[in-house]
Amino acid sequence: MAGSGAAKCGFILLDALALVLVAVPAILFRIPGLKLPIYQRGFFCGDESLSYPYKDSTVSSALLYSVGVGLPLILILLTEVTIFAYRRRQDTEYLPPGSFNRCCCDVVIPPLLYQLLKYAAQFFFGFFVTLAVYDISKNVIGRLRPHFFDICQPNFEGFNCTEGGRPVYVEDYECLGDNEHRIEESHRSFPSGHAATSVYCMLYLTLYLQSRWKWGDTAFLRPLMQFIALLLALYTCLSRISDYKHHWSDVLGGAVIGAIIAVLVSVGATDLYRNRNIGTSSHHNSEMVFMEMNPRSTRNKNDGYL
């Protein structure tokens, strides 16, 4: 038993290390003054898709991260506290089978805190993976944003933009714009980071609510919350096109990245959908306030739990 506990502690430490490792790229790309290499893509002189004016973001990065991270964490907290309180009143097991709520030195973590830390860690793992994927992709691809000409203001003097009646692809150019940060960002259009982040956060929240949240016999409360979450993601995605921050394909690519990671994390890295009987309806028990899909444990409550 001691050996099994030590092995589980080792796995927890490995998971913590993995979480730190996936956070490294996100941190590196956001260190002020650190310039990572970006592929310098060229352009055609008369490319209308790069000729849009620069506009401020409707959804700022600060708003994106505060809502995208804050809303899922708040709803996870409220949901788990409600489930925990209900199950204590019913004298039923809160943690799912196989949970190991001990850390190193055999210190028992309170069940509610254990669940909150677990879901938060799983959420942030997918969050940092999303950031790493789109940050690296942006620099490797180097696609120009729709407002590239407005920000870069390339020096066209001495350029022959047409050759034999055909437009010339310009690779060697100089930007005359005075905002160095915006010039650098104008080379990072694909994929859309806002789209990837918003879709990941809101889709993860939607999948979490689908697995863990049921309020009595109400049929529409959970779908309403899920609809609002997905609508926030959709609004963010569409705003990136109307603000001329991205081409539509950039937004689509970012949304696909966020959706794939959200599904993989929810299904593969969490216990939200393990041991789930898909054909079983959960609406028959009208006394349930909240319900998760995992079966309740019948183990001795003193075996590693508070």
C-alpha positions as CSV (number, residue, x, y, z in Angstrom):
1,M,0.0,0.0,0.0
2,A,2.9,2.3,0.9
3,G,4.5,1.5,-2.4
4,S,1.3,2.3,-4.3
5,G,1.0,5.6,-2.5
6,A,4.6,6.5,-3.3
7,A,4.0,5.7,-7.0
8,K,0.9,7.9,-7.1
9,C,2.9,10.7,-5.5
10,G,5.5,10.2,-8.2
11,F,2.8,10.5,-10.9
12,I,1.5,13.7,-9.3
13,L,4.9,15.2,-9.4
14,L,5.3,14.2,-13.1
15,D,2.0,15.9,-13.8
16,A,3.1,19.0,-12.0
17,L,6.3,19.0,-14.1
18,A,4.4,18.6,-17.3
19,L,2.2,21.6,-16.3
20,V,5.3,23.7,-15.7
21,L,6.9,22.6,-19.0
22,V,3.8,23.5,-21.2
23,A,3.7,26.9,-19.4
24,V,7.3,27.7,-20.5
25,P,6.6,28.7,-24.1
26,A,3.7,30.9,-23.0
27,I,6.0,32.7,-20.6
28,L,8.8,33.1,-23.1
29,F,6.6,34.6,-25.7
30,R,5.4,37.2,-23.2
31,I,8.7,38.3,-21.7
32,P,9.0,42.1,-22.5
33,G,12.0,42.8,-24.7
34,L,12.6,39.2,-25.7
35,K,12.5,38.9,-29.5
36,L,11.9,35.4,-30.8
37,P,12.5,34.7,-34.5
38,I,9.5,35.3,-36.8
39,Y,9.4,34.2,-40.4
40,Q,9.5,37.3,-42.6
41,R,6.9,36.7,-45.2
42,G,6.7,38.9,-48.3
43,F,3.7,40.4,-50.1
44,F,2.3,41.6,-53.4
45,C,2.3,45.4,-53.7
46,G,-1.4,45.7,-54.5
47,D,-2.7,43.0,-52.1
48,E,-6.0,44.4,-51.0
49,S,-6.3,41.8,-48.2
50,L,-3.4,43.6,-46.4
51,S,-4.7,47.1,-47.0
52,Y,-7.2,47.5,-44.1
53,P,-6.8,50.2,-41.5
54,Y,-5.5,49.4,-38.0
55,K,-8.2,49.3,-35.3
56,D,-8.1,48.8,-31.6
57,S,-9.4,45.4,-30.4
58,T,-13.0,45.1,-29.4
59,V,-12.0,42.3,-27.1
60,S,-8.7,43.3,-25.6
61,S,-6.2,40.7,-24.4
62,A,-6.8,41.6,-20.8
63,L,-10.5,41.1,-21.2
64,L,-10.0,37.8,-23.1
65,Y,-7.8,36.3,-20.3
66,S,-9.9,37.6,-17.4
67,V,-13.2,36.3,-18.8
68,G,-11.7,33.2,-20.5
69,V,-9.9,32.1,-17.4
70,G,-12.1,33.7,-14.7
71,L,-15.5,32.4,-15.8
72,P,-14.6,28.7,-16.0
73,L,-12.8,28.8,-12.6
74,I,-15.7,30.6,-10.9
75,L,-18.3,28.1,-12.2
76,I,-16.0,25.2,-11.4
77,L,-15.7,26.5,-7.8
78,L,-19.5,27.1,-7.4
79,T,-20.3,23.7,-8.9
80,E,-17.8,21.7,-6.8
81,V,-18.8,23.5,-3.5
82,T,-22.5,22.7,-4.2
83,I,-21.8,19.1,-5.0
84,F,-19.6,18.7,-1.9
85,A,-22.3,20.3,0.4
86,Y,-25.1,18.2,-1.1
87,R,-23.1,15.0,-0.7
88,R,-22.2,15.8,2.9
89,R,-25.8,16.2,3.7
90,Q,-26.6,12.9,2.0
91,D,-23.6,11.2,3.7
92,T,-22.4,10.0,0.3
93,E,-18.9,9.9,-1.2
94,Y,-17.7,13.1,-2.9
95,L,-14.6,11.9,-4.6
96,P,-14.8,9.5,-7.5
97,P,-13.3,6.0,-7.3
98,G,-9.5,5.9,-7.6
99,S,-8.9,9.4,-6.3
100,F,-5.7,9.8,-4.3
101,N,-6.0,13.0,-2.3
102,R,-2.6,12.8,-0.6
103,C,0.5,14.7,-1.4
104,C,4.1,14.1,-0.4
105,C,4.9,13.1,3.2
106,D,1.4,11.4,3.2
107,V,-0.4,14.7,3.9
108,V,-4.1,14.3,3.2
109,I,-5.7,17.1,1.1
110,P,-9.3,17.9,1.9
111,P,-11.6,16.4,-0.8
112,L,-13.1,19.7,-1.9
113,L,-9.6,21.3,-2.2
114,Y,-8.3,18.2,-4.0
115,Q,-11.1,18.4,-6.7
116,L,-10.7,22.1,-7.2
117,L,-6.9,21.8,-7.6
118,K,-7.4,18.9,-10.0
119,Y,-9.8,20.6,-12.3
120,A,-7.9,23.9,-12.2
121,A,-4.6,22.1,-13.1
122,Q,-6.3,20.2,-15.9
123,F,-7.8,23.5,-17.2
124,F,-4.5,25.3,-17.1
125,F,-2.7,22.4,-18.8
126,G,-4.9,22.7,-21.8
127,F,-4.8,26.5,-21.6
128,F,-1.0,26.6,-21.8
129,V,-0.9,24.0,-24.5
130,T,-3.3,26.2,-26.5
131,L,-1.0,29.2,-26.0
132,A,2.1,27.2,-26.9
133,V,0.5,25.9,-30.1
134,Y,-0.7,29.2,-31.5
135,D,2.4,31.2,-30.4
136,I,4.8,28.8,-32.1
137,S,2.6,28.6,-35.2
138,K,2.4,32.3,-35.5
139,N,6.2,32.7,-35.6
140,V,6.8,29.8,-37.9
141,I,4.2,30.8,-40.4
142,G,4.6,34.6,-40.3
143,R,1.4,35.4,-42.1
144,L,0.7,39.1,-42.5
145,R,-2.3,40.7,-40.8
146,P,-5.0,42.5,-42.8
147,H,-3.7,45.9,-41.5
148,F,-0.1,45.1,-42.4
149,F,0.4,48.0,-44.9
150,D,-1.1,50.5,-42.4
151,I,1.3,49.4,-39.7
152,C,4.4,48.6,-41.6
153,Q,4.2,51.4,-44.2
154,P,6.7,49.6,-46.5
155,N,9.0,51.8,-48.5
156,F,7.9,51.3,-52.1
157,E,10.6,53.6,-53.6
158,G,12.6,51.9,-56.3
159,F,10.2,48.9,-56.3
160,N,8.9,47.6,-59.6
161,C,5.6,46.2,-58.5
162,T,4.7,44.8,-61.9
163,E,6.8,42.7,-64.2
164,G,5.5,41.8,-67.6
165,G,2.0,42.9,-66.5
166,R,2.0,40.5,-63.5
167,P,2.3,41.6,-59.8
168,V,5.8,41.1,-58.2
169,Y,6.2,39.3,-54.9
170,V,8.2,41.5,-52.7
171,E,10.5,39.8,-50.1
172,D,13.2,42.4,-49.4
173,Y,11.4,45.5,-47.9
174,E,11.8,48.0,-45.2
175,C,9.0,49.1,-42.8
176,L,8.9,52.9,-42.2
177,G,6.3,52.6,-39.4
178,D,7.5,53.8,-36.0
179,N,5.7,51.3,-33.7
180,E,8.1,48.4,-33.6
181,H,5.9,46.1,-31.5
182,R,2.9,46.5,-33.9
183,I,5.2,45.9,-36.8
184,E,6.4,42.6,-35.2
185,E,2.8,41.6,-34.4
186,S,1.7,42.4,-38.0
187,H,3.7,39.3,-39.0
188,R,1.7,37.0,-36.6
189,S,-1.7,36.6,-38.1
190,F,-2.2,32.8,-38.3
191,P,-3.7,31.4,-36.3
192,S,-5.8,33.7,-34.2
193,G,-4.8,33.6,-30.6
194,H,-8.0,35.2,-29.5
195,A,-10.0,32.6,-31.3
196,A,-8.0,29.6,-30.0
197,T,-8.0,30.9,-26.4
198,S,-11.7,31.8,-26.3
199,V,-12.9,28.6,-27.9
200,Y,-10.7,26.4,-25.7
201,C,-11.8,28.1,-22.5
202,M,-15.5,28.2,-23.3
203,L,-15.7,24.8,-24.9
204,Y,-13.8,23.3,-21.9
205,L,-16.4,25.0,-19.6
206,T,-19.2,23.6,-21.8
207,L,-17.9,20.1,-21.5
208,Y,-17.3,20.5,-17.8
209,L,-20.9,21.6,-17.2
210,Q,-22.2,18.8,-19.4
211,S,-20.5,16.3,-17.1
212,R,-20.8,17.8,-13.7
213,W,-23.8,20.1,-13.6
214,K,-27.5,19.3,-13.2
215,W,-30.0,21.4,-11.3
216,G,-33.0,19.4,-10.2
217,D,-35.2,18.6,-13.2
218,T,-34.6,21.8,-15.1
219,A,-34.1,21.1,-18.8
220,F,-32.7,24.4,-20.0
221,L,-30.5,25.9,-17.3
222,R,-27.4,24.0,-18.2
223,P,-27.9,24.4,-22.0
224,L,-28.4,28.1,-21.4
225,M,-25.1,28.4,-19.6
226,Q,-23.4,26.5,-22.3
227,F,-25.0,28.6,-25.0
228,I,-23.8,31.8,-23.3
229,A,-20.3,30.4,-23.0
230,L,-20.1,29.4,-26.7
231,L,-21.7,32.7,-27.7
232,L,-18.9,34.6,-25.9
233,A,-16.3,32.6,-27.9
234,L,-18.2,33.2,-31.2
235,Y,-18.4,36.9,-30.5
236,T,-14.6,37.0,-29.8
237,C,-13.9,35.1,-33.0
238,L,-16.1,37.4,-35.2
239,S,-14.6,40.5,-33.6
240,R,-11.2,39.6,-34.8
241,I,-12.4,39.7,-38.4
242,S,-14.4,42.9,-38.0
243,D,-11.4,44.6,-36.3
244,Y,-9.1,43.6,-39.2
245,K,-6.8,41.8,-36.8
246,H,-7.1,38.5,-38.8
247,H,-8.2,37.0,-42.0
248,W,-11.2,34.7,-41.7
249,S,-9.0,31.6,-42.2
250,D,-6.8,32.7,-39.3
251,V,-9.9,32.8,-37.0
252,L,-11.1,29.4,-38.3
253,G,-7.7,27.9,-37.7
254,G,-7.5,29.3,-34.2
255,A,-11.0,28.0,-33.3
256,V,-10.1,24.5,-34.6
257,I,-7.0,24.5,-32.5
258,G,-8.9,25.6,-29.3
259,A,-11.7,23.1,-29.9
260,I,-9.4,20.1,-30.5
261,I,-7.4,20.8,-27.3
262,A,-10.5,21.4,-25.3
263,V,-12.0,18.0,-26.3
264,L,-8.7,16.1,-25.9
265,V,-8.1,17.6,-22.4
266,S,-11.7,17.0,-21.3
267,V,-11.9,13.4,-22.6
268,G,-8.3,12.3,-22.3
269,A,-6.7,14.2,-19.4
270,T,-9.6,14.4,-17.0
271,D,-12.1,12.0,-15.4
272,L,-15.1,14.1,-16.6
273,Y,-16.2,11.4,-19.1
274,R,-14.6,8.2,-17.8
275,N,-16.8,5.4,-16.9
276,R,-19.7,7.3,-18.3
277,N,-22.8,5.4,-19.4
278,I,-23.8,7.4,-22.4
279,G,-27.1,5.7,-22.8
280,T,-28.2,6.4,-19.2
281,S,-30.4,9.4,-18.6
282,S,-29.7,11.5,-15.5
283,H,-33.1,13.2,-15.3
284,H,-34.9,10.5,-13.4
285,N,-33.6,11.5,-9.9
286,S,-35.4,14.7,-9.1
287,E,-33.8,15.0,-5.7
288,M,-30.3,15.7,-7.1
289,V,-29.2,19.3,-7.0
290,F,-25.9,18.7,-8.9
291,M,-24.7,15.5,-10.4
292,E,-21.5,14.3,-12.0
293,M,-21.3,11.3,-14.3
294,N,-18.7,9.4,-12.2
295,P,-20.1,6.6,-10.1
296,R,-20.0,7.1,-6.3
297,S,-17.5,5.2,-4.3
298,T,-18.4,2.8,-1.6
299,R,-14.9,2.6,-0.2
300,N,-14.1,3.3,3.5
301,K,-14.3,7.0,3.9
302,N,-11.2,6.9,6.2
303,D,-9.0,5.3,3.5
304,G,-7.1,8.4,2.4
305,Y,-10.0,10.9,2.8
306,L,-11.1,13.5,5.3
